[in-house]
Amino acid sequence: MQILPPSEYTFPDPAEADPEGQGLICIGADLSASTIYEAYTHGLFPWFSENEPICWWCPEPRCIIRPQEYKPSKSLIRNMKKLDYTITVNQAFGRVIRSCSLPRSYADETWISEDIIYAYCQMFDAGYGYSIEVWDKGRLVGGLYGLSIGHGCFGESMFSTQTDVSKMAFYALMLLGRENNLPWIDCQLVNDHLISLGACTLSRHAYLNSLQDVIKQPAIDWKKYQDSVFSSKTIAETAQLLGTT
């Protein structure tokens, strides 16, 4: 993990910049690794459409999910036992983020622009990114990616080309979060899909206070997992041992 140089930019206090809780904190800066690191350690993340200025957000409330409380659905467990997928960690970060950037059936546009892809790949190269991949006979069929600072784990996006495979990647992330005693995984903005997976909300004030504690904790050792290749059946069996089913 690289120690990044200080950012050229200082981000404002979200409560002062956005007292009404609309979520938009500031506009501008850049997408260098140092700036992204500075933003995330202060509770902000970039979210903007292509050809728009860089916008930095800190929503009220904040959407999170607690790995210790996550319960996979019975149908997901059945599919994981029945189907022989392989799940890996940090084996194809670039391919995952690019797959997440593709248009969805419900939207033609994506906020994951070429600039975002480049920026987050730089964060991954510096040791602050992670990805979880799901493979079907050597073909990438689903996954997710995010950033990780200390014990702060920030989920960004996921994709799926087959039924339930993004949920399998999400399940694997929950197991890794549980094993590392993460208090929460940041999901940023509330939506129905995340709520269906067990997400909840924190007030922005509570999230920012917790954030300052978790980023000071030792970094997750992703290398411990990235050399492991395990089948979805192994994931289901591990979950059963951990008492999450």
For each residue, the residues with C-beta under 8 A, 3 or more apart:
1: 126 127 128 219
2: 126 127
3:
4: 33 34 37 126
5: 34
6: 34 38
7: 10 29 32 34 35 37 38
8: 29 30 34 35
9: 28 29 30 35 38
10: 7 38
11: 25 26 29 38 39 42 44 56
12: 16 17 25 26
13: 16 17
14: 17 18 25 42 43 44 58 204 208
15: 18 19 204 205
16: 12 13 19
17: 12 13 14 25 26
18: 14 15 21 22 23 24 25 58 60
19: 15 16
20:
21: 18 59 60 204
22: 18 60
23: 18 57 58 59 60
24: 18 27 55 56 57
25: 11 12 14 17 18 44 56 57 58
26: 11 12 17 29 44 55 56
27: 24 53 54 55 56
28: 9 53 54
29: 7 8 9 11 26 35 39 54 56
30: 8 9 35 54
31: 35 36 46 54 115 116 118 119
32: 7 35 36 119 122
33: 4 36 37 119 122 123 126 128
34: 4 5 6 7 8 37 38
35: 7 8 9 29 30 31 32 38 39
36: 31 32 33 39 40 46 119 120 123 147
37: 4 7 33 34 40 41 123 128 149
38: 6 7 9 10 11 34 35 41 42
39: 11 29 35 36 42 44 45 46 56
40: 36 37 43 44 45 147 149 152 154
41: 37 38 149 152 211 215
42: 11 14 38 39 58 208
43: 14 40 58 62 204 207 208 211
44: 11 14 25 26 39 40 56 57 58
45: 39 40 56 57 58 154 188
46: 31 36 39 54 55 56 57 116
47: 55 56 57 111 188
48: 52 53 54 55 111
49: 52 109 111 113
50: 109 113
51:
52: 48 49 55
53: 27 28 48
54: 27 28 29 30 31 46 48
55: 24 26 27 46 47 48 52
56: 11 24 25 26 27 29 39 44 45 46 47
57: 23 24 25 44 45 46 47 188 189
58: 14 18 23 25 42 43 44 45 62 204 208
59: 21 23 62 63 188 189 190 204
60: 18 21 22 23 203 204
61: 190 201 202 203 204 207
62: 43 58 59 186 188 201 202 203 204 207
63: 59 186 187 188 189 190 191 194 199 200 201
64: 184 185 186 187 199 200 201 202 207
65: 69 70 174 184 185 187 194 197 198 199 200
66: 69 70 183 184 185 200
67: 70 173 174 175 176 177 178 182 184 185
68: 178
69: 65 66 198
70: 65 66 67 171 174 178 197 198 244
71: 198 244 245
72: 76 77 167 171 174 239 244 245
73: 76 77 167
74: 77 78
75: 78 79 164
76: 72 73 79 80 164 167 168 171
77: 72 73 74 80 81 236 239 245
78: 74 75 81 82
79: 75 76 82 83 163 164 168
80: 76 77 83 85 168 171 232 233 235 236
81: 77 78 232 233 236
82: 78 79
83: 79 80 232
84: 231 232 233
85: 80 134 135 136 141 165 168 231 232
86: 134 135 136 229 230 231 232
87: 132 133 134 135 168 169 172 230 231 232 235
88: 91 92 132 133 135 226 228 229
89: 130 131 132 133 172 176 222 225 226 228
90: 93 124 130 131 222 223 225 226
91: 88 131 133 226
92: 88 95 96 131 133 140 143
93: 90 96 97 121 124 129 130 131 145
94: 97 98 117 121 124
95: 92 98 99 133 140
96: 92 93 99 100 131 132 133 140 143 144 145 159
97: 93 94 100 101 112 117 120 121 131 145 156 157
98: 94 95 101 102 117
99: 95 96 102 140 143 159
100: 96 97 110 112 144 145 156 157 158 159
101: 97 98 110 112 113 116 117
102: 98 99 110 159
103: 107 108 109 110
104: 107 110
105:
106:
107: 103 104 110
108: 103
109: 49 50 103
110: 100 101 102 103 104 107 113
111: 47 48 49 116
112: 97 100 101 116 117 157
113: 49 50 101 110 116 117
114: 117 118
115: 31 118 119
116: 31 46 101 111 112 113 119 120
117: 94 97 98 101 112 113 114 120 121
118: 31 114 115 121 122
119: 31 32 33 36 115 116 122 123
120: 36 97 116 117 123 124 129 145 147 156
121: 93 94 97 117 118 124 125 129
122: 32 33 118 119 125 126
123: 33 36 37 119 120 126 128 129 147
124: 90 93 94 120 121 127 128 129 130 131 145
125: 121 122 129
126: 1 2 4 33 122 123 129
127: 1 2 124 219
128: 1 33 37 123 124 147 148 149
129: 93 120 121 123 124 125 126 145 146 147 148
130: 89 90 93 124 145 146 147 148 153 220 222
131: 89 90 91 92 93 96 97 124 143 144 145 146
132: 87 88 89 96 143 144 145 169 172 173
133: 87 88 89 91 92 95 96 140 142 143 169
134: 85 86 87 140 141 142 143 165 166 168 169 232
135: 85 86 87 88 138 139 140 141
136: 85 86 139 141 162 165
137:
138: 135
139: 135 136
140: 92 95 96 99 133 134 135 143
141: 85 134 135 136 160 161 162 165
142: 133 134 158 159 160 161 162 165 166 168 169
143: 92 96 99 131 132 133 134 140 158 159 165 166 169
144: 96 100 131 132 155 156 157 158 159 166 169 170 173
145: 93 96 97 100 120 124 129 130 131 132 156 157 158
146: 129 130 131 153 154 155 156 185
147: 36 40 120 123 128 129 130 153 154 156
148: 128 129 130 152 153 154 219 220 222
149: 37 40 41 128 152 154 215 219
150: 214 215 216 217 218 219
151: 180 181 182 183 214 215 217 218 219 220
152: 40 41 148 149 186 211 214 215
153: 130 146 147 148 173 177 182 184 185 186 220
154: 40 45 146 147 148 149 185 186 188
155: 144 146 158 173 185 186 187 188
156: 97 100 120 144 145 146 147
157: 97 100 112 144 145
158: 100 142 143 144 145 155 166 169 170
159: 96 99 100 102 142 143 144 166
160: 141 142 163 164 165 166 167
161: 141 142 165
162: 136 141 142 165
163: 79 160
164: 75 76 79 160 167 168
165: 85 134 136 141 142 143 160 161 162 168 169
166: 134 142 143 144 158 159 160 169 170
167: 72 73 76 160 164 170 171 197
168: 76 79 80 85 87 134 142 164 165 171 172 232 235
169: 87 132 133 134 142 143 144 158 165 166 172 173
170: 144 158 166 167 173 174 197
171: 70 72 76 80 167 168 174 175 235 239
172: 87 89 132 168 169 175 176 235
173: 67 132 144 153 155 169 170 176 177 185
174: 65 67 70 72 170 171 177 178 185 244
175: 67 171 172 178 179 235 238 239 242 244
176: 67 89 172 173 179 180 220 225
177: 67 153 173 174 180 182 185
178: 67 68 70 174 175 181 182 242 244
179: 175 176 242
180: 151 176 177 220
181: 151 178
182: 67 151 153 177 178 185 214 220
183: 66 151 210 214
184: 64 65 66 67 153 202 210 214
185: 64 65 66 67 146 153 154 155 173 174 177 182
186: 62 63 64 152 153 154 155 207
187: 63 64 65 155 190 194 199
188: 45 47 57 59 62 63 154 155
189: 57 59 63
190: 59 61 63 187 194 195 199 201
191: 63 194 195
192: 195 196
193: 196 197
194: 63 65 187 190 191 197 199
195: 190 191 192 198 199 200
196: 192 193
197: 65 70 167 170 193 194
198: 65 69 70 71 195
199: 63 64 65 187 190 194 195
200: 63 64 65 66 195
201: 61 62 63 64 190
202: 61 62 64 184 206 207 210
203: 60 61 62 206 207
204: 14 15 21 43 58 59 60 61 62 207 208
205: 15 208 209
206: 202 203 209 210
207: 43 61 62 64 186 202 203 204 210 211
208: 14 42 43 58 204 205 211 212
209: 205 206 212 213
210: 183 184 202 206 207 213 214
211: 41 43 152 207 208 214 215
212: 208 209 215 216
213: 209 210 216 217
214: 150 151 152 182 183 184 210 211 217
215: 41 149 150 151 152 211 212
216: 150 212 213
217: 150 151 213 214
218: 150 151
219: 1 127 148 149 150 151
220: 130 148 151 153 176 180 182
221: 224 225
222: 89 90 130 148 225 226
223: 90 226 227
224: 221 228
225: 89 90 176 221 222 228
226: 88 89 90 91 222 223
227: 223
228: 88 89 224 225
229: 86 88
230: 86 87 234 235
231: 84 85 86 87 234 235
232: 80 81 83 84 85 86 87 134 168 235 236
233: 80 81 84 236 237
234: 230 231 237 238
235: 80 87 168 171 172 175 230 231 232 238 239
236: 77 80 81 232 233 239 240 245
237: 233 234 240 241
238: 175 234 235 241 242
239: 72 77 171 175 235 236 242 244 245
240: 236 237 243 244 245
241: 237 238
242: 175 178 179 238 239
243: 240
244: 70 71 72 174 175 178 239 240
245: 71 72 77 236 239 240
